[in-house]
Amino acid sequence: MDIAAALKAFVRTVEKGSVTGAARDLSISQPAVTKHLRNLEHHVNARLLERTSRAVRPTAQGLALYEASRTALASIEAAMEGVRRDMGGIEGTLRLHAPSCLGARHLFHMVTAFQDAHPAVQVDLVLDNRHVDLVYENFDLAVQYGRPEAQDLIIRRVGAIRRVLVASPAYLRRVGPIDSLERLSEVDTVATLAILSPRGMLALCRGETVTEVAVHPTLRTNNAQVIADSLKAGRGAGPVQVLLVGDELADGRLVRILPDWEVKPTELFLTYPSTRFMRPVVRAFADFVVPRLRAVEGID
């Protein structure tokens, strides 16, 4: 029996809660995972998993083996990668999750630059607008808006995402100047769902002063790129992440309105599971990407 392969299958089965999920993550067949689990239980002479119609859960003995095995496997993998690094290169697979807007506009280019420097690194880059369970979904790193609540993560604060109020010149020619908060409440706006209160209020900051403005959103969406495109198309005025519209603000396709006011910034973090943080490829990418993210216009 291949103990290492059996333990990997066991650990992923516990983390995914199913044999099917473990097989998919490990890129092997479901019968192969089942065989590994059966051989492992025979080897230790104990039932490690309880199987129901809905899920697979570890027994008391299985939970003890899982806690010891996942740390040991991560340490072994890190040690092997460390040897390969000492022999001249960073290699391995890196699974990375990030918000769609930041990922497509900026992070993707950082990933390709990292791969140019380390050609033996394979990257799975998953972009969508949700928080992920890094262990359950088998991610090495996540770029995340808002401070993570999980206690078993390594967290590095990258900076704060700035959102400013903008409109297109064509829209301003059509509706006239927007030079007061009262005027902002009168015009059409576009905004992400996340920054509007249930009562349709937009919270704005000027220094230490915070005020809420009742706005009239003609479009609300959870996609920041749709917001940026709608603002450029003159569909209304509204808040947008600076990192999405830096070029448009520079060349005049969008202009700031009420420049003394901004939406309260959102903190940006890089997170990774504590059981994996010593892997050389994870450490190398984290050290590579953090200063580059901090250099993006709109991340303070």
C-alpha positions as CSV (number, residue, x, y, z in Angstrom):
1,M,0.0,0.0,0.0
2,D,1.2,3.5,-0.8
3,I,0.8,5.2,2.6
4,A,1.3,8.7,1.3
5,A,-1.4,8.3,-1.4
6,A,-3.8,6.7,1.0
7,L,-3.4,9.5,3.6
8,K,-3.9,12.1,0.9
9,A,-7.1,10.4,-0.2
10,F,-8.2,10.2,3.4
11,V,-7.4,13.8,4.2
12,R,-9.2,15.1,1.2
13,T,-12.2,12.9,1.8
14,V,-12.5,14.3,5.3
15,E,-12.1,17.9,4.1
16,K,-14.6,17.5,1.2
17,G,-17.0,15.3,3.1
18,S,-17.3,12.9,0.2
19,V,-15.4,10.4,-1.8
20,T,-16.5,12.0,-5.0
21,G,-15.2,15.4,-4.0
22,A,-11.8,13.9,-2.9
23,A,-11.5,12.0,-6.2
24,R,-12.2,15.2,-8.2
25,D,-9.6,17.2,-6.2
26,L,-7.0,14.5,-6.5
27,S,-7.7,13.8,-10.2
28,I,-8.2,10.1,-9.7
29,S,-11.2,7.9,-9.9
30,Q,-13.8,7.4,-7.2
31,P,-13.0,3.6,-6.9
32,A,-9.3,4.5,-6.5
33,V,-10.1,6.7,-3.5
34,T,-12.4,4.0,-2.0
35,K,-9.6,1.5,-2.4
36,H,-7.1,3.8,-0.6
37,L,-9.6,4.3,2.2
38,R,-10.3,0.6,2.6
39,N,-6.6,-0.2,2.6
40,L,-5.8,2.5,5.2
41,E,-8.5,1.3,7.5
42,H,-7.2,-2.3,7.2
43,H,-3.7,-1.0,7.8
44,V,-4.6,0.7,11.1
45,N,-7.2,-1.9,12.0
46,A,-9.8,0.8,12.8
47,R,-12.8,2.3,11.2
48,L,-11.8,5.8,10.2
49,L,-14.9,7.1,8.4
50,E,-18.7,6.9,9.0
51,R,-20.6,6.9,5.7
52,T,-24.2,8.1,5.4
53,S,-26.4,8.8,2.4
54,R,-25.5,12.5,2.6
55,A,-21.9,12.7,3.8
56,V,-18.8,11.0,5.0
57,R,-17.5,12.0,8.5
58,P,-14.5,10.9,10.5
59,T,-14.8,8.7,13.5
60,A,-13.0,9.7,16.7
61,Q,-10.0,7.6,15.5
62,G,-10.3,9.1,12.0
63,L,-10.4,12.7,13.3
64,A,-7.2,12.1,15.3
65,L,-5.5,10.6,12.3
66,Y,-6.7,13.5,10.1
67,E,-5.4,16.2,12.5
68,A,-1.9,14.5,12.5
69,S,-1.9,13.6,8.8
70,R,-2.8,16.9,7.2
71,T,0.0,18.7,9.1
72,A,2.5,16.0,8.4
73,L,1.6,15.8,4.7
74,A,1.9,19.6,4.4
75,S,5.3,19.5,6.1
76,I,6.6,16.7,3.8
77,E,5.3,18.5,0.7
78,A,7.0,21.8,1.9
79,A,10.2,20.0,2.6
80,M,10.3,18.4,-0.9
81,E,9.5,21.7,-2.5
82,G,12.3,23.3,-0.4
83,V,14.8,20.8,-1.7
84,R,13.8,21.5,-5.3
85,R,14.0,25.2,-4.6
86,D,17.5,24.8,-3.2
87,M,18.4,22.9,-6.4
88,G,17.6,26.0,-8.4
89,G,13.9,26.7,-8.8
90,I,10.4,27.2,-7.5
91,E,7.9,24.7,-8.9
92,G,4.5,23.1,-8.1
93,T,0.9,23.9,-8.5
94,L,-0.6,27.0,-7.0
95,R,-4.4,27.3,-6.6
96,L,-5.4,31.0,-6.2
97,H,-8.8,32.6,-5.6
98,A,-9.6,36.3,-6.1
99,P,-12.5,38.7,-6.8
100,S,-13.4,38.9,-10.5
101,C,-12.7,42.6,-11.0
102,L,-9.3,42.7,-9.3
103,G,-8.3,39.4,-10.7
104,A,-9.1,40.0,-14.4
105,R,-7.8,43.6,-14.4
106,H,-4.6,43.3,-12.4
107,L,-3.9,40.0,-10.6
108,F,-3.9,37.9,-13.9
109,H,-0.9,40.0,-15.1
110,M,0.9,39.4,-11.9
111,V,0.4,35.7,-12.1
112,T,1.8,35.5,-15.6
113,A,4.8,37.6,-14.6
114,F,5.4,35.2,-11.7
115,Q,5.2,32.2,-14.1
116,D,7.7,34.0,-16.4
117,A,10.1,34.1,-13.5
118,H,9.3,30.5,-12.5
119,P,8.3,28.5,-15.6
120,A,7.8,25.3,-13.6
121,V,4.8,26.7,-11.6
122,Q,1.3,25.8,-12.7
123,V,-1.5,28.1,-11.5
124,D,-5.2,27.5,-11.1
125,L,-6.7,31.0,-11.0
126,V,-10.3,31.1,-9.9
127,L,-12.1,34.4,-10.1
128,D,-15.6,35.0,-8.7
129,N,-17.1,37.3,-6.1
130,R,-17.5,35.2,-3.0
131,H,-15.5,34.1,0.1
132,V,-14.1,30.6,-0.1
133,D,-13.2,28.0,2.5
134,L,-9.5,27.6,1.5
135,V,-9.1,24.1,3.1
136,Y,-12.5,22.7,2.0
137,E,-12.0,24.0,-1.6
138,N,-8.3,23.2,-1.7
139,F,-7.0,26.7,-2.4
140,D,-3.4,27.7,-1.5
141,L,-4.1,31.5,-1.4
142,A,-7.0,33.9,-1.6
143,V,-7.2,37.6,-2.2
144,Q,-10.2,38.8,-0.3
145,Y,-12.1,42.0,0.4
146,G,-12.8,42.3,4.1
147,R,-11.0,40.8,7.1
148,P,-11.4,37.0,7.2
149,E,-13.1,35.6,10.2
150,A,-11.6,32.1,10.2
151,Q,-9.0,31.6,13.0
152,D,-6.8,29.0,11.2
153,L,-5.6,31.4,8.4
154,I,-2.4,33.3,7.9
155,I,-3.6,36.9,7.0
156,R,-1.6,39.6,5.3
157,R,-3.2,43.0,4.9
158,V,-2.5,44.4,1.5
159,G,-4.2,47.8,1.7
160,A,-7.6,49.6,1.3
161,I,-9.7,49.6,-1.8
162,R,-10.7,53.2,-2.7
163,R,-14.1,54.0,-4.3
164,V,-14.8,57.5,-5.7
165,L,-17.8,59.1,-7.3
166,V,-17.6,59.5,-11.0
167,A,-19.6,60.2,-14.1
168,S,-19.0,60.5,-17.8
169,P,-18.7,63.9,-19.5
170,A,-21.6,63.0,-21.7
171,Y,-23.8,62.3,-18.7
172,L,-22.9,65.5,-17.0
173,R,-23.7,67.5,-20.2
174,R,-27.1,65.9,-20.2
175,V,-28.1,66.4,-16.5
176,G,-25.9,69.3,-15.5
177,P,-23.3,69.6,-12.7
178,I,-23.5,67.3,-9.7
179,D,-21.9,69.6,-7.1
180,S,-23.7,68.7,-3.9
181,L,-24.9,65.7,-2.0
182,E,-28.5,66.9,-2.5
183,R,-27.9,67.0,-6.3
184,L,-26.4,63.5,-6.2
185,S,-29.7,62.2,-4.7
186,E,-31.6,63.6,-7.6
187,V,-29.8,62.0,-10.5
188,D,-29.7,58.4,-11.7
189,T,-27.0,56.3,-10.1
190,V,-25.4,52.9,-10.7
191,A,-23.9,51.0,-7.8
192,T,-23.0,47.6,-6.4
193,L,-25.4,45.9,-4.1
194,A,-22.7,45.6,-1.4
195,I,-22.3,49.3,-0.7
196,L,-26.0,50.3,-0.6
197,S,-28.0,49.9,2.6
198,P,-31.3,48.1,2.5
199,R,-33.0,51.5,2.5
200,G,-31.1,52.5,-0.6
201,M,-28.7,54.8,1.2
202,L,-25.1,55.4,0.2
203,A,-22.6,56.1,3.0
204,L,-19.9,58.6,2.1
205,C,-16.9,59.9,4.0
206,R,-15.1,63.2,4.0
207,G,-12.2,62.9,6.5
208,E,-13.8,61.8,9.7
209,T,-17.3,62.9,8.6
210,V,-19.6,60.2,7.5
211,T,-23.0,60.9,6.0
212,E,-25.7,58.9,4.2
213,V,-27.3,60.0,1.0
214,A,-30.5,58.7,-0.4
215,V,-29.8,57.8,-4.1
216,H,-31.9,56.7,-7.0
217,P,-30.2,53.6,-8.5
218,T,-31.3,52.7,-12.0
219,L,-28.9,49.7,-11.9
220,R,-27.7,47.6,-9.0
221,T,-25.4,44.7,-9.6
222,N,-22.9,42.5,-7.9
223,N,-20.4,42.9,-10.7
224,A,-18.0,45.8,-10.4
225,Q,-16.9,45.7,-14.0
226,V,-20.6,46.1,-15.1
227,I,-20.7,49.2,-12.8
228,A,-17.6,50.7,-14.5
229,D,-18.9,49.9,-18.0
230,S,-22.3,51.5,-17.2
231,L,-20.7,54.7,-15.8
232,K,-18.5,55.0,-19.0
233,A,-21.6,54.5,-21.1
234,G,-23.3,57.4,-19.4
235,R,-26.0,55.4,-17.6
236,G,-25.7,57.5,-14.5
237,A,-23.3,58.6,-11.8
238,G,-22.0,56.6,-8.9
239,P,-19.2,55.1,-6.9
240,V,-16.6,52.8,-8.5
241,Q,-13.3,51.2,-7.5
242,V,-10.4,53.4,-8.6
243,L,-8.4,50.3,-9.6
244,L,-11.0,49.7,-12.3
245,V,-11.1,53.1,-13.9
246,G,-7.6,54.6,-13.5
247,D,-7.1,54.9,-17.3
248,E,-10.5,56.4,-17.8
249,L,-10.0,59.0,-15.1
250,A,-6.6,59.8,-16.6
251,D,-7.8,60.3,-20.2
252,G,-11.1,62.0,-19.3
253,R,-13.6,59.3,-20.3
254,L,-14.7,59.6,-16.7
255,V,-14.4,62.5,-14.3
256,R,-14.7,62.7,-10.5
257,I,-17.7,64.4,-9.0
258,L,-17.9,65.6,-5.4
259,P,-14.1,65.0,-5.1
260,D,-14.1,65.7,-1.3
261,W,-16.3,62.6,-0.7
262,E,-15.5,58.9,-1.1
263,V,-17.1,55.6,-0.1
264,K,-15.6,54.1,3.0
265,P,-12.6,52.0,1.8
266,T,-12.7,48.2,1.9
267,E,-9.7,46.4,3.3
268,L,-7.9,43.9,1.1
269,F,-6.2,40.8,2.5
270,L,-4.1,37.9,1.2
271,T,-4.9,34.8,3.1
272,Y,-3.6,31.2,3.2
273,P,-4.2,28.1,5.3
274,S,-1.8,27.8,8.2
275,T,-1.0,24.2,7.4
276,R,0.4,25.2,4.0
277,F,2.1,28.5,4.6
278,M,5.6,27.0,4.5
279,R,5.3,25.7,1.0
280,P,8.0,27.5,-1.0
281,V,5.8,28.2,-4.0
282,V,3.1,29.7,-1.8
283,R,5.6,31.8,0.2
284,A,7.4,32.9,-3.1
285,F,4.1,34.0,-4.7
286,A,2.9,35.8,-1.6
287,D,6.1,37.8,-1.3
288,F,6.0,38.5,-5.1
289,V,2.4,39.6,-5.3
290,V,1.9,41.8,-2.2
291,P,4.1,44.7,-3.2
292,R,2.7,44.6,-6.7
293,L,-0.9,44.8,-5.4
294,R,0.1,47.6,-3.1
295,A,1.4,49.5,-6.2
296,V,-1.9,49.3,-8.0
297,E,-3.5,52.8,-8.3
298,G,-6.6,52.8,-6.0
299,I,-5.1,50.5,-3.3
300,D,-3.9,52.6,-0.4
